[in-house]
Amino acid sequence: MKVSVVIPTYNDEGTIGATVESALAQKFADRFEVIVVNDGSTDGTRAKLAQFGDRIRVIDQANRGVSAARNAGIRAAAGEYVALLDGDDTWTEDKLAKTVPVLDENPGCVAVSSNAIGVDGAGNVVGYPVTPEFQHSPTFDEMLDRLWAYLPSTVVVRRATLQAIGGFSEEFKPEHYACEDTFIMLLVRERGEIIYVPETLVQYRRRDFHARLANRLPSRRFEVDSAEAFSKFERRYEANIILARLTLEHFGARGRKIAALAIDGVAHELIGVGLMAMHEGNRALARRCYRASIRYSPLTLKTYFRLGWAMLPAQAARALSSMFPPGLRRSLSGPPMLEERPQ
C-alpha cells in the first residue's frame, strides 16, 4: 500500500460526502486506502459514511478531538505515506499524483505540501490561496521564526516520520480550535525537509468571519459578572497556551518566537471578541476581554485605549464618537475587521 488517506470527522454531515468522494476520485496509479475516523459525531455523519460501503474504512470512537482522531487513523494506516484530509475540505483529482512522487524521488524529504484556496458553503472560491507568501520549502529556522501556514489537508507525510514523533499531541482536546497542526509540522520539519509543490490542490471550507466570531462570542445570556463564567469562556483559547508550552519544552530557547506568537494570538483573538461585544452593546464583556488581552500582551497600548473607551458610559461614548473619523470609531467600537486567516 502506497498511501493511506486519513480523514478525521466530527459533525460534518453537510461536507463529509464531498470530502470522501474527492479522496476516492484520485487519479493515482498506486494503491491507496481511505480511512475515516468518526470522532463521536452526533449528527448524520455516520449515516453518510455508511453510504460508501467497503470503499472506505470507518473507525468510530468517542469524541476526543481532532488530534486523537488523526492518531487513530495513523495507527490503522498500512500505507508508506499518510495523506491528511479534514472532513470539510476537498482535493483536486490530481492531489496525490502531484505530491506523492516528490517523496519517492527525495529520500531526505519527510513531507510534501501544496497550496490551498478557501471556498464558501456553496463551493464558491473566496479569498486568495492560503500560502502565497510561503511559496518555497522552508528551512527549520524559518519555521521557528513565524507561524507557518500549513493546513493539514495540504500535507502528505511519511508514516515512519509520524510514528517516530508520536503523532499529533493529544493535549489538544475537542474544545480546542487549532495549533495542533502548527506543533506537529515543527516536529516533522525537525526530522527532514518539507518540500512545497506550488500548485493549489486543496479547497478548504472557509466559514464566514462573523460566524466564526459568533462561535467564540458568548450569547447575550453570558454572565459577564461571573469571573468563573468568563474563565470558562477564556479556556476556548487554551490551544495557544498549549502550543507555547510544548514549543518551549521541546525546542528550548529556539522555540521562544513561536511561543510568543502563540500567546500574542490569544490577545488578538480576545480583542476581536471584545470589538464584537462592543458592536453588540455588551460593554461589560468587552471590558473583560480587553483586561484578559492585556494579561497576555501588556505592551499593546491600543488595548488600554479600547479598555478606557469601554469603561465610558454608553451615552458619553456615542456623543464623543461622532467627532471621530470612521476608522477610529470602528477601531474602538467594532465590529472587528474581516481578516483573511484560514480557519
C-alpha positions in Angstrom: 0.0 0.0 0.0 1.5 3.3 -1.1 -0.8 5.9 0.6 -3.3 5.9 3.5 -5.7 8.9 3.4 -6.7 9.8 6.9 -9.9 11.8 7.4 -11.0 12.9 10.9 -14.6 14.0 11.1 -16.9 15.4 13.7 -20.4 16.5 12.9 -19.5 17.1 9.2 -22.8 15.8 7.8 -23.0 18.5 5.2 -19.5 18.2 3.9 -18.1 14.7 4.6 -19.6 13.2 1.5 -17.8 15.5 -0.9 -14.6 15.1 1.1 -14.6 11.3 0.8 -15.6 11.5 -2.8 -12.6 13.8 -3.6 -10.3 11.2 -1.9 -11.8 8.3 -3.8 -11.7 10.2 -7.1 -7.9 10.5 -7.1 -6.2 9.7 -10.5 -3.3 7.9 -8.9 -1.6 4.9 -10.3 -0.5 3.2 -6.9 -2.8 1.6 -4.4 -4.3 3.8 -1.7 -6.8 3.4 1.1 -9.2 5.9 2.7 -9.6 5.7 6.5 -12.3 7.9 8.1 -12.3 8.4 11.9 -15.7 9.4 13.2 -14.9 11.3 16.3 -18.2 10.8 18.2 -20.4 12.7 15.7 -23.9 13.3 16.9 -25.4 14.4 13.6 -25.9 12.3 10.4 -22.2 12.0 9.6 -22.1 8.2 10.4 -25.0 7.6 8.0 -23.3 9.5 5.2 -20.2 7.3 5.7 -22.2 4.1 5.6 -23.2 5.0 2.0 -19.7 4.4 0.8 -19.7 0.8 2.0 -16.4 -1.1 1.8 -14.8 1.6 -0.4 -13.6 3.2 2.8 -12.7 2.0 6.3 -14.5 3.7 9.1 -13.2 3.9 12.7 -15.8 5.0 15.3 -14.6 6.5 18.6 -15.9 8.7 21.4 -15.3 12.4 20.9 -11.7 13.0 21.8 -10.7 15.8 19.4 -9.0 16.0 16.0 -5.6 15.1 17.3 -6.8 11.8 18.7 -8.9 11.1 15.6 -5.9 11.6 13.3 -3.8 9.4 15.5 -6.3 6.6 15.4 -6.2 6.8 11.6 -2.4 6.8 11.5 -2.3 3.7 13.8 -4.6 1.9 11.4 -2.8 3.0 8.3 -1.0 0.5 6.1 0.4 3.0 3.6 4.0 4.1 3.3 2.7 7.6 3.3 -0.1 9.3 5.2 -2.2 11.9 3.4 -4.2 14.1 5.7 -7.6 15.4 4.7 -10.1 17.2 7.0 -13.8 16.4 7.0 -14.8 19.7 5.4 -12.1 20.0 2.8 -11.7 18.5 -0.7 -8.9 17.7 -3.0 -8.4 18.1 -6.7 -8.3 14.8 -8.5 -4.5 15.0 -9.0 -3.6 15.8 -5.4 -1.8 12.5 -4.8 -0.3 12.3 -8.2 1.4 15.6 -7.8 2.6 15.2 -4.3 3.5 11.6 -3.6 6.2 11.3 -6.4 8.1 14.1 -4.6 8.5 11.8 -1.6 9.5 8.9 -3.8 12.2 10.9 -5.5 13.7 12.7 -2.5 14.8 10.4 0.3 15.7 13.3 2.6 12.1 14.7 2.3 9.8 13.6 5.1 6.7 15.5 3.9 5.3 17.4 1.0 2.7 20.2 0.9 0.8 22.1 -1.6 -1.3 25.3 -1.7 -5.0 25.6 -0.8 -7.8 28.0 -1.5 -10.9 28.8 0.5 -14.4 28.1 -0.6 -17.7 29.1 1.0 -20.6 26.8 1.8 -21.8 26.7 -1.8 -18.3 25.8 -3.0 -17.5 29.2 -4.5 -13.9 30.4 -4.3 -13.4 33.1 -1.7 -10.2 35.0 -0.9 -6.8 34.0 -2.1 -4.6 30.9 -1.9 -3.6 30.3 1.7 0.2 30.4 1.4 1.1 33.0 -1.4 4.0 34.4 0.7 5.4 30.9 1.6 6.0 29.5 -1.9 9.1 27.7 -1.1 10.3 24.8 1.1 11.0 26.3 4.5 14.2 25.9 6.5 13.9 24.8 10.1 15.0 28.3 11.2 12.2 29.9 9.1 9.6 27.7 10.7 10.8 28.7 14.1 10.6 32.3 13.2 6.9 32.6 12.3 3.6 30.6 12.4 3.9 28.7 9.1 0.6 28.3 7.3 0.3 24.6 6.9 -3.3 23.3 6.5 -3.3 19.6 7.3 -5.3 18.8 4.1 -2.3 20.0 2.0 0.2 17.6 3.6 1.4 14.1 2.8 3.9 12.7 5.4 6.0 9.5 5.6 4.2 7.2 8.1 7.5 6.3 9.7 8.1 10.0 10.5 4.7 10.3 12.2 5.4 7.2 14.2 8.8 8.5 15.2 7.4 11.7 16.6 4.4 10.0 18.3 1.7 11.6 16.0 -0.3 14.6 17.0 -0.2 15.8 20.6 -3.4 14.7 22.3 -3.0 17.5 24.8 -5.2 19.4 22.3 -8.7 18.4 23.2 -12.1 18.6 21.4 -12.8 22.2 22.7 -9.5 23.5 21.2 -9.8 25.2 17.8 -6.3 25.0 16.4 -2.5 24.8 16.9 -2.1 21.0 16.9 -1.1 21.3 13.2 1.5 24.0 13.9 3.2 21.9 16.5 3.4 18.7 14.6 4.7 20.4 11.5 7.6 21.7 13.5 8.3 18.2 14.7 8.1 16.9 11.2 10.5 19.6 9.8 12.9 18.7 12.6 13.1 15.2 11.0 13.8 16.3 7.5 12.8 18.5 4.6 9.3 19.6 3.8 9.0 20.2 0.0 6.4 22.6 -1.3 4.6 21.9 -4.5 3.4 25.3 -5.9 0.0 24.2 -7.0 -3.4 24.8 -5.5 -4.6 21.2 -4.9 -6.9 21.7 -1.9 -10.2 23.5 -1.3 -10.8 24.3 2.4 -14.1 25.3 3.8 -13.8 28.9 4.9 -16.5 29.8 7.4 -17.8 33.4 7.4 -15.6 35.5 9.7 -18.5 36.8 11.8 -19.9 33.3 12.1 -16.5 32.2 13.5 -16.6 35.0 16.0 -20.2 34.1 17.0 -18.9 30.6 17.8 -16.4 32.2 20.2 -18.6 35.0 21.5 -20.8 34.1 24.4 -24.6 34.5 24.0 -26.3 37.6 25.4 -27.2 35.4 28.4 -23.5 35.1 29.2 -22.9 36.0 32.8 -20.3 38.8 32.3 -20.4 39.5 36.1 -19.2 36.0 36.8 -15.4 35.5 36.9 -16.0 31.8 36.8 -18.1 32.1 33.6 -15.6 34.3 31.9 -12.8 31.9 32.9 -14.7 29.1 31.2 -15.1 31.2 28.1 -11.4 32.1 28.0 -10.4 28.4 28.1 -11.5 28.3 24.4 -8.1 29.7 23.7 -6.1 27.2 25.7 -4.7 25.7 22.4 -2.4 28.6 22.0 -1.1 28.3 25.6 -0.5 24.6 25.0 1.4 25.3 21.8 3.6 27.9 23.6 4.4 25.4 26.4 5.0 22.4 24.1 7.3 24.5 21.8 9.4 25.8 24.7 9.6 22.3 26.3 10.7 20.6 23.0 12.8 23.3 21.4 14.0 25.4 24.4 15.3 28.8 23.6 14.8 28.2 19.8 11.1 28.0 20.4 10.7 31.4 22.1 9.5 33.2 19.0 6.7 30.7 18.2 5.7 30.6 21.9 5.4 34.4 21.9 3.4 34.5 18.7 1.0 31.9 20.1 0.4 34.0 23.2 0.0 37.1 21.1 -2.6 35.2 19.1 -4.7 34.8 22.3 -4.5 38.6 22.9 -5.5 39.3 19.3 -8.5 36.9 19.5 -9.7 38.5 22.7 -9.6 41.9 21.1 -11.7 40.6 18.2 -14.3 39.2 20.6 -14.2 42.5 22.6 -14.8 44.5 19.5 -17.8 42.3 18.5 -19.1 42.7 22.1 -18.8 46.5 21.8 -20.6 46.3 18.4 -23.5 44.4 20.1 -23.6 46.8 23.1 -22.1 44.3 25.6 -19.6 46.7 27.1 -19.1 44.6 30.3 -18.0 41.6 28.2 -15.7 43.9 26.1 -14.0 45.2 29.3 -13.4 41.6 30.5 -11.9 40.7 27.1 -9.6 43.7 27.0 -8.4 43.1 30.5 -7.7 39.5 29.6 -5.9 40.6 26.4 -3.7 42.9 28.4 -2.6 39.9 30.6 -1.3 38.2 27.5 0.1 41.2 25.7 0.7 44.0 28.3 2.7 46.2 25.9 -0.1 46.7 23.3 -1.0 50.3 24.1 -4.1 50.3 21.8 -5.8 47.8 24.1 -5.6 50.2 27.0 -7.3 52.8 24.9 -10.0 50.3 24.0 -10.5 49.4 27.6 -10.8 53.0 28.6 -13.4 53.5 25.8 -15.4 50.5 27.0 -15.4 52.0 30.5 -17.1 55.2 29.4 -20.9 55.3 29.8 -22.5 54.3 26.5 -24.2 57.7 26.1 -21.0 59.6 26.5 -19.2 57.3 24.1 -21.8 57.9 21.5 -21.5 61.6 21.9 -17.8 61.6 21.6 -17.6 59.1 18.7 -19.4 61.5 16.4 -16.2 63.6 16.4 -14.0 60.7 15.3 -13.2 59.5 11.7 -14.9 56.2 10.7 -11.8 54.2 11.0 -11.1 55.3 14.6 -14.8 54.7 15.5 -14.6 51.2 14.2 -11.3 50.6 16.0 -12.9 51.5 19.3 -16.5 50.3 18.9 -16.3 47.4 16.4 -17.1 45.2 14.7 -13.7 43.7 14.1 -12.3 44.0 10.6 -12.5 41.0 8.3 -9.3 39.0 8.2 -8.0 36.6 5.6 -6.8 33.9 8.0 -7.5 30.2 7.4 -9.7 28.6 10.0 
